[in-house]
Amino acid sequence: MDQPIRSIHVVAGVITDARGRVLLARRSGGRDMAGLWEFPGGKREAGETSEAALVRELREELGIEAEVGEALIEVPQLYPDKRLRLEVRRITGWKGAPRGHEGQALAWVAPDRLTSYAMPPADRPVVGVLLHPDRYLVTPEPAADDEAWLSALERALGAGAARVQLRMRQAAPARMRSLAERAIALCRRAGADVLLNGDAQLARELGIGVHLRATQLREAIGRPLPKELPVAASCHDAGELKAAQRIGCDFAVLGPVRETATHPGADALGWESFAALREAVSLPIYAIGGLSPADITAARGQGAQGIAAIRSLWPA
C-alpha cells in the first residue's frame, strides 16, 4: 500500500539590508536539494504560530532575534516525497549579525540578481513577488475611438498599473501596430512592463514581451522571444501550466477562479483547485477571473503572484 505523502508547513523570512540586498542561505550537504539557495527559515512545529516558528528558526540558523512583519505569499508545492506549504513573511528588523550557524553559506543578493540563483521550486515564486507587480492589467479590445482607449490606458497607468497586456486581437494589422506603438510609449513613460497578446513577431519588432494564448502555448516548441523580453501565457489546467514552464515563460495567468461576464458559463476553478494546480509548477502565476485588487491577499495566500483582470483594473 502506498504511504500517504507527508505535509510540511515551512515559514521563511525575507531579510533585507540597508542597501536593499536580500539574504539567501544555501542548503548544505546531506539535505535534499543540497546546494540550492533559499529564503532562510524552517518547519513550523505542532502548536507553534508562524511568527514564533520563524523567530525560533532564524535564531537557530542565523543567530539573530527577528521582528516578523507582513505576510508576502504562501506557496503550495508538491515534491516527490512531500507536500510543502511555504509561508513567507517580511522581516522588519533584527538584532545580531546573521551567520550560518548550521554550516550553511549565506549571500546578500541584489534584487535584480535573485533570478540567477538556483532555488528549490517553492522559493521561485517568492522572487516573483519581490520583483514584479501584484496586478496585471489586461486591456479590453479597442472600440472605434482610439483616443478614448488610450486615454483610459493612461488613467489606468496613473492609478498604478505597472504590468499591462495589450489585447487588440480584432484590430487590423496597421491599426494594431500604430495603437500598440502609442500604448507602449504611455507604458514606458509610466515605467510599466508591457506585453502584446498573441503576436510574437510584432512584439519582437516593437521590443516588448508577448502573452501567448492557450492555443498558441499548446503548439509552442520553445520560447518565442529572447530572454530580455518577457513571455507569459494563459493557462487553464495542469498541462498548460507545465507547457508554460517547459518553454521558459516568465509567468503565467491561471483561471478563471470565478465566473466572469467575459466567459459566462465557463467552469470556475475556485481557490482550492487553483492551489492544487499551482503546486505542480514553480512559475509565478497570476489568478484571473472575476477578481479585483481586493482579492490580492487571498490570491497570495494560495500561491499567486497577484491578480490579472480587465474590468476591475480598467477605468470605467
C-alpha positions in Angstrom: 0.0 0.0 0.0 1.3 3.4 -0.9 2.3 5.6 2.0 0.5 9.0 2.2 2.6 11.9 1.2 3.6 13.9 4.3 2.6 17.5 4.6 5.1 20.1 5.9 4.5 23.8 6.7 7.7 25.9 6.4 8.0 29.5 7.4 10.7 31.6 5.7 11.7 35.2 6.0 12.7 37.9 3.5 15.6 39.8 5.2 16.7 43.0 3.5 19.7 45.1 4.5 20.2 48.8 4.3 21.4 48.5 0.7 18.2 46.7 -0.4 20.0 43.3 -0.7 18.1 40.1 0.2 19.7 37.4 2.4 19.7 33.9 0.9 21.0 30.7 2.6 22.5 27.7 0.7 21.2 24.3 1.6 24.1 22.3 3.0 25.2 18.8 2.0 23.3 15.9 3.3 19.9 17.6 2.9 17.6 17.2 -0.1 18.2 19.8 -2.8 21.6 20.4 -1.4 23.4 23.3 -3.0 20.3 25.3 -3.8 19.7 28.7 -2.4 16.6 29.6 -0.4 15.0 32.2 1.9 16.0 31.3 5.5 13.5 29.7 7.8 12.3 26.2 8.7 9.5 23.9 9.7 6.7 25.1 11.9 6.2 22.6 14.7 2.9 21.5 16.1 1.4 24.1 18.4 3.6 26.9 17.1 2.4 30.1 15.4 4.1 31.1 12.2 5.6 34.1 13.9 7.1 32.0 16.8 8.4 29.3 14.4 10.2 31.9 12.2 11.7 33.7 15.2 13.0 30.4 16.5 14.3 29.2 13.2 16.2 32.4 12.4 17.6 32.4 15.9 18.9 28.8 15.5 20.0 29.2 11.8 21.4 32.7 11.8 21.8 33.8 15.4 19.5 36.8 15.1 16.4 37.9 17.0 14.0 38.8 14.3 10.9 41.0 14.1 8.3 39.3 11.9 6.2 41.6 9.6 3.6 41.2 6.9 2.8 38.0 5.0 4.1 38.1 1.4 2.9 34.8 -0.1 2.1 31.2 0.8 3.3 28.7 -1.9 1.8 25.2 -2.1 4.4 22.9 -3.7 4.3 19.2 -4.4 7.6 17.3 -4.3 8.1 13.6 -4.9 8.2 12.8 -1.2 6.2 15.6 0.4 3.6 18.3 0.0 5.0 21.6 1.2 3.4 24.9 2.1 6.0 27.7 2.2 4.7 30.7 4.1 6.9 33.8 3.6 7.0 36.8 5.9 8.9 40.0 5.7 11.4 40.6 8.4 11.1 44.2 9.5 14.1 44.3 11.8 16.6 42.1 13.7 19.3 42.2 16.4 22.6 40.5 15.9 24.7 39.7 12.8 23.4 36.9 10.5 25.8 34.0 10.4 25.4 30.4 9.1 25.2 28.7 12.5 24.4 25.3 10.8 27.3 25.5 8.4 25.3 26.9 5.6 26.7 29.6 3.2 24.9 32.9 3.2 24.8 35.6 0.4 23.4 39.1 0.3 21.9 39.4 -3.1 20.8 42.5 -5.1 17.1 42.0 -6.1 17.9 42.0 -9.8 20.3 39.1 -9.3 17.9 36.9 -7.4 16.8 35.0 -10.6 20.4 34.0 -11.2 20.5 31.8 -8.0 19.3 28.2 -8.4 16.5 27.7 -5.9 14.0 25.0 -4.9 10.7 25.2 -6.8 8.8 26.7 -3.9 11.2 29.6 -3.5 11.0 30.8 -7.1 7.5 32.3 -6.9 8.8 34.3 -3.9 11.3 36.0 -6.2 8.4 37.0 -8.5 6.6 38.6 -5.6 9.6 40.6 -4.6 10.4 41.8 -8.2 7.2 42.2 -10.1 3.7 43.8 -9.8 0.9 42.3 -7.9 -1.7 43.1 -10.6 -1.6 42.6 -14.3 -3.9 44.8 -16.4 -5.4 43.1 -19.5 -6.8 45.9 -21.7 -10.2 45.5 -23.3 -10.4 45.3 -27.1 -10.2 48.9 -28.5 -13.6 50.1 -29.7 -13.9 52.6 -32.6 -12.4 55.5 -30.7 -8.6 55.0 -30.3 -8.1 58.3 -28.4 -10.7 57.2 -25.7 -9.0 53.8 -25.4 -5.5 55.4 -25.0 -6.9 57.9 -22.5 -8.3 55.1 -20.4 -5.0 53.3 -20.5 -3.2 56.5 -19.4 -5.6 56.7 -16.4 -5.0 53.1 -15.5 -1.3 53.7 -15.5 -1.8 56.8 -13.4 -3.7 54.6 -10.9 -0.8 52.3 -10.5 -1.0 49.7 -13.2 2.6 48.5 -13.6 2.3 45.5 -15.9 0.0 45.6 -18.9 -1.1 43.2 -21.6 -2.2 44.9 -24.8 -5.2 42.9 -26.1 -6.2 44.0 -29.6 -6.9 40.8 -31.5 -9.7 42.3 -33.5 -7.7 45.3 -34.9 -6.5 45.3 -38.4 -2.6 44.9 -38.6 -1.8 48.6 -39.4 -4.1 49.8 -36.7 -2.7 47.3 -34.2 0.9 48.4 -34.8 0.0 52.1 -34.6 -2.1 51.7 -31.5 0.5 49.4 -29.9 3.3 51.9 -30.5 1.3 54.7 -28.8 0.3 52.4 -25.9 3.9 51.3 -25.4 5.0 54.9 -25.2 2.5 55.6 -22.5 3.6 52.4 -20.6 7.2 53.2 -20.8 6.7 56.7 -19.6 4.9 55.3 -16.6 7.6 52.7 -16.0 5.2 49.8 -16.7 6.0 46.4 -18.2 4.1 45.8 -21.4 3.3 42.6 -23.3 1.3 42.1 -26.6 -1.4 39.5 -26.8 -0.7 36.7 -29.3 1.7 38.3 -31.9 5.3 37.3 -31.0 6.7 38.7 -34.3 5.2 42.1 -33.8 6.2 42.1 -30.1 9.8 41.3 -31.1 9.8 44.2 -33.7 8.4 46.6 -31.0 10.8 45.4 -28.4 8.2 44.3 -25.9 7.0 41.0 -24.4 4.4 38.6 -25.7 1.4 37.0 -23.9 0.6 33.6 -25.5 -2.9 32.3 -25.8 -3.6 28.8 -24.6 -3.9 27.5 -28.1 -0.5 29.0 -29.1 1.1 27.6 -25.9 -0.1 24.1 -26.7 1.6 24.4 -30.2 4.8 26.1 -29.0 8.1 24.1 -29.1 10.2 26.8 -27.4 10.4 30.3 -26.1 9.3 32.7 -28.8 11.3 35.7 -27.6 14.9 36.3 -26.3 15.4 36.2 -22.5 15.4 40.0 -22.2 11.8 40.2 -23.5 9.1 38.8 -21.1 7.0 35.8 -22.2 3.7 34.9 -20.5 0.9 32.5 -21.2 -2.8 32.0 -20.4 -3.4 28.6 -18.7 -6.5 26.7 -17.6 -5.1 23.3 -16.5 -2.0 21.4 -15.3 -0.9 20.5 -18.8 -0.9 24.1 -20.0 1.0 25.2 -16.9 3.6 22.6 -17.4 3.9 23.6 -21.1 4.4 27.3 -20.0 7.2 26.2 -17.6 8.7 23.9 -20.3 9.1 26.6 -22.9 10.5 29.1 -20.4 7.6 31.5 -19.7 8.4 34.2 -17.2 5.0 33.9 -15.7 1.5 32.5 -16.4 -2.1 33.5 -15.8 -4.4 30.8 -14.5 -8.2 30.8 -14.3 -11.0 31.5 -14.3 -11.1 31.4 -10.5 -14.6 32.8 -10.6 -17.3 33.0 -13.3 -16.9 36.2 -15.3 -19.0 38.3 -17.6 -16.4 37.8 -20.4 -16.8 34.0 -20.3 -20.3 33.3 -18.8 -20.9 29.6 -18.0 -17.2 28.7 -18.0 -16.2 26.3 -15.2 -14.7 28.3 -12.4 -11.7 26.8 -10.6 -12.2 28.2 -7.1 -9.2 28.8 -4.8 -8.8 25.2 -3.8 -8.4 24.0 -7.3 -6.2 27.0 -8.1 -3.8 26.0 -5.3 -3.8 22.3 -6.4 -2.7 23.4 -9.9 -0.2 25.9 -8.5 1.7 23.3 -6.6 2.8 21.3 -9.7 4.9 24.1 -11.2 7.3 26.8 -9.9 6.3 29.7 -12.2 4.9 33.0 -10.8 1.2 32.8 -11.6 -1.5 35.5 -11.7 -5.0 34.4 -10.8 -7.7 35.7 -13.2 -11.5 35.5 -13.4 -13.8 37.9 -11.6 -11.1 39.3 -9.4 -10.1 42.7 -8.2 -7.3 44.3 -6.1 -9.4 43.4 -3.0 -8.6 39.7 -3.8 -4.8 40.1 -3.9 -4.4 39.0 -0.3 -6.5 35.9 -0.9 -4.6 35.2 -4.1 -1.2 35.5 -2.4 -2.5 33.1 0.3 -2.9 30.4 -2.5 0.5 31.0 -4.1 -0.4 33.6 -6.7 1.8 36.5 -7.7 -1.4 38.6 -7.6 -4.4 39.1 -9.8 -5.0 39.7 -13.5 -8.1 41.5 -14.7 -9.8 43.6 -17.3 -12.9 45.2 -15.7 -11.5 45.8 -12.2 -8.3 47.4 -13.4 -9.7 49.4 -16.4 -11.2 52.9 -15.7 -15.0 52.9 -16.2 
